[in-house]
Amino acid sequence: MISQLKSQDPNPFLRYYKNGKLQRPIGTPFVPPSNDPETRVISKDIIISHDPKIAARLYRPTTTTTTKLPLLIYIHGGAFSIESAFSTLYHTHLNTLTAAARVIAVSIEYRLTPEHLIPSCYEDCWEAIKWVEQASDPWIKNHADLNRVFLAGDSAGGNIAHNIVVRRLTLPAWPGPGLKIVGMALVHPYFEFDEPSKLWMYICPGSSGVDDARINPAADPRLLEKIVCGKVQVCHVCGWGG
């Protein structure tokens, strides 16, 4: 079957076959939500939208108090093309993070490229955050402090988180008084500052490359100056390839 691979794949994280089949050889298996005895964190899955298909996995400590906890909105990485909020990698990560930080967490499951090209991932996560603001789920309504909301993501998720905050600047009416983003953490965010990669140009057709502020924040410094979410932490790990 490998002999049927196309000679030049625009996305190194995927395998494209001449018969039209698409395969994701990189990534970790999906796991169901759980009541994890080691971290003492419980999780559940929810559907945010059926069309487009947007979901999330919610996490909370099993030992809660009457005091509401900060809310973490997490966006997974994977070069916009692989991984999932439901994968072993991110389920384990969110269990640990929820326990260590003592937060309520919402891990967003957004649509992947190339089936859904950019800006689909931005739109999905935007809709998910608006869903959080409504506090329609009892875990969020009863246990989360929506005046202490943190946005975080790694790799592509860091890129999406940044672009969500930037998009918020162009819509001053949102979020309303029911949700306040006070901090953002970007773990090795997927940005490009020189020549745009073939991957980016493939998953974002029509992009102007390094002049596109979605992939190069320095392309429009005015947007960076207006970010007012309180605290921003950017972590860069040498050798990280995700």
C-alpha positions in Angstrom: 0.0 0.0 0.0 2.9 2.3 0.7 3.7 2.1 -3.1 0.4 3.8 -3.7 1.4 6.9 -1.8 1.6 10.2 -3.7 5.1 11.2 -4.3 4.9 14.6 -2.6 2.7 15.1 0.4 1.9 18.7 1.3 1.3 17.7 5.0 4.1 15.6 6.6 1.7 14.5 9.4 -0.6 12.7 7.0 -0.4 10.0 4.3 -2.3 10.6 1.0 -3.0 7.7 -1.3 -3.6 7.8 -5.0 -7.0 6.3 -4.4 -8.0 9.3 -2.4 -7.6 7.7 1.0 -6.2 9.9 3.9 -4.4 8.3 6.8 -3.1 9.8 10.1 -0.2 7.6 11.1 0.9 10.0 13.9 -1.2 10.6 16.9 -2.4 8.8 20.0 -5.6 6.6 20.4 -8.8 8.0 21.7 -9.9 7.2 25.3 -13.3 7.7 26.9 -13.9 10.2 29.7 -13.1 8.8 33.2 -13.1 9.2 36.9 -9.3 9.1 37.4 -8.3 7.7 40.8 -4.7 9.0 40.6 -5.5 12.6 39.9 -8.9 12.6 41.4 -10.3 14.3 38.4 -13.6 13.3 36.7 -14.4 14.1 33.0 -17.3 14.0 30.6 -17.9 14.7 26.9 -20.4 17.2 25.6 -21.7 18.2 22.2 -21.6 21.9 21.5 -22.8 21.8 17.9 -24.0 19.1 15.6 -23.5 21.1 12.4 -20.7 22.0 12.3 -19.5 19.2 14.6 -17.9 20.8 17.7 -17.5 19.0 21.0 -15.5 19.3 24.2 -14.3 17.2 27.1 -14.9 18.8 30.5 -12.8 18.2 33.6 -13.3 18.9 37.3 -11.7 17.8 40.6 -13.9 15.1 42.3 -13.4 17.0 45.6 -15.1 20.4 45.0 -16.1 23.1 47.5 -18.7 25.9 47.5 -16.0 28.2 46.2 -16.0 28.3 42.4 -12.7 27.4 40.7 -11.0 29.2 37.8 -11.9 28.0 34.4 -9.3 26.8 31.9 -10.2 26.6 28.2 -7.6 24.4 26.5 -7.0 23.9 22.8 -5.0 20.9 21.7 -2.1 20.9 19.3 -1.2 18.8 16.3 -0.3 21.0 13.3 -4.0 21.7 12.8 -4.2 18.1 11.4 -3.8 15.5 14.0 -4.6 14.7 17.7 -7.8 15.3 19.6 -9.3 16.5 22.9 -10.2 12.8 23.3 -6.8 11.3 22.7 -4.7 9.6 25.3 -2.1 12.3 25.2 -4.4 15.2 25.9 -6.7 13.3 28.3 -3.8 12.5 30.5 -2.4 16.0 30.2 -5.8 17.6 31.2 -6.3 15.2 34.1 -2.9 16.2 35.5 -3.3 19.9 34.7 -6.8 20.1 36.3 -5.6 18.5 39.5 -2.4 20.6 39.8 -4.0 23.9 39.0 -7.3 23.2 40.8 -9.4 24.4 37.9 -12.5 23.4 35.9 -11.2 22.7 32.3 -12.9 22.6 28.9 -10.8 20.9 26.2 -12.2 21.8 22.8 -12.6 19.2 20.0 -12.4 21.3 16.8 -12.4 20.1 13.1 -9.1 19.2 11.6 -7.4 20.1 8.3 -7.3 19.1 5.5 -10.9 18.0 5.6 -11.8 21.4 7.1 -9.4 24.1 6.0 -8.5 27.2 8.1 -10.4 29.2 9.3 -12.7 26.3 10.5 -10.6 25.6 13.6 -10.8 29.3 14.6 -14.6 29.4 14.1 -15.1 26.1 16.0 -13.1 27.3 19.1 -14.9 30.7 18.9 -18.2 29.0 19.1 -17.0 26.8 21.9 -16.0 29.8 24.0 -19.4 31.4 23.4 -21.0 28.2 24.6 -18.9 28.4 27.8 -20.1 31.9 28.3 -23.7 30.7 28.4 -22.9 28.4 31.3 -25.6 26.0 30.2 -23.7 23.0 31.6 -24.1 22.4 35.3 -20.3 21.8 35.8 -19.6 25.3 34.5 -22.6 26.9 36.1 -22.0 25.4 39.6 -18.3 25.1 39.8 -16.5 27.6 37.4 -15.7 31.2 38.1 -16.3 32.9 34.8 -14.5 36.0 36.0 -11.3 34.0 36.2 -11.0 32.4 32.7 -7.7 31.3 31.3 -7.1 30.4 27.6 -4.3 27.9 26.8 -3.0 25.7 24.0 0.1 24.1 22.5 1.4 24.2 19.0 -1.6 24.7 16.7 -3.7 25.2 19.8 -1.5 28.1 20.9 -2.0 29.7 17.5 -5.7 29.3 17.8 -5.8 30.7 21.3 -3.9 33.7 20.2 -6.1 34.3 17.3 -9.2 33.9 19.5 -8.0 36.8 21.7 -7.1 38.9 18.6 -10.5 38.3 17.2 -12.1 39.3 20.4 -10.5 42.7 20.0 -12.5 43.3 16.8 -15.8 42.5 18.6 -15.9 44.7 21.7 -19.4 43.5 22.6 -18.1 40.0 23.2 -17.5 38.4 25.6 -20.2 40.0 27.7 -20.1 40.5 31.5 -20.5 36.8 32.1 -17.0 35.8 31.0 -13.6 37.5 31.6 -10.4 36.1 30.1 -7.7 37.1 32.6 -4.7 35.1 31.2 -3.4 33.2 28.3 -0.7 30.5 28.0 0.8 29.6 24.6 3.1 26.5 24.7 5.3 26.5 21.6 2.6 28.2 19.5 2.5 27.4 15.8 3.8 30.7 14.3 6.1 31.3 11.3 8.1 34.4 10.9 10.2 33.8 7.8 9.1 31.9 4.7 5.6 30.3 5.1 5.7 26.5 5.2 4.1 24.4 2.5 1.9 23.0 5.2 0.5 26.4 6.2 -0.1 27.4 2.6 -1.8 24.1 1.9 -4.2 24.2 4.9 -4.9 27.9 4.6 -5.3 28.6 0.8 -5.3 32.2 0.0 -3.1 33.2 2.9 -0.5 35.9 2.2 2.1 33.9 4.1 4.3 35.9 6.5 2.1 38.9 5.9 -0.8 37.0 7.4 -1.1 37.9 11.1 -2.8 34.6 11.8 0.5 32.8 11.3 2.9 35.7 11.9 1.7 38.0 14.8 4.5 40.4 14.0 2.8 41.2 10.7 0.4 43.5 12.6 2.0 44.8 15.8 -1.1 46.9 16.5 -3.0 43.8 17.4 -0.3 42.7 19.9 -0.5 46.1 21.6 -4.2 45.8 22.1 -4.2 42.4 23.8 -5.8 43.1 27.2 -6.3 39.7 28.8 -4.2 40.5 31.8 -1.3 38.1 31.6 0.3 36.3 28.6 2.9 33.5 29.0 4.7 32.1 25.9 6.7 28.9 26.4 9.2 27.8 23.7 10.8 24.4 24.0 13.9 23.9 21.9 13.6 21.0 19.6 9.8 20.8 19.9 8.4 19.8 16.5 4.7 19.7 17.2 
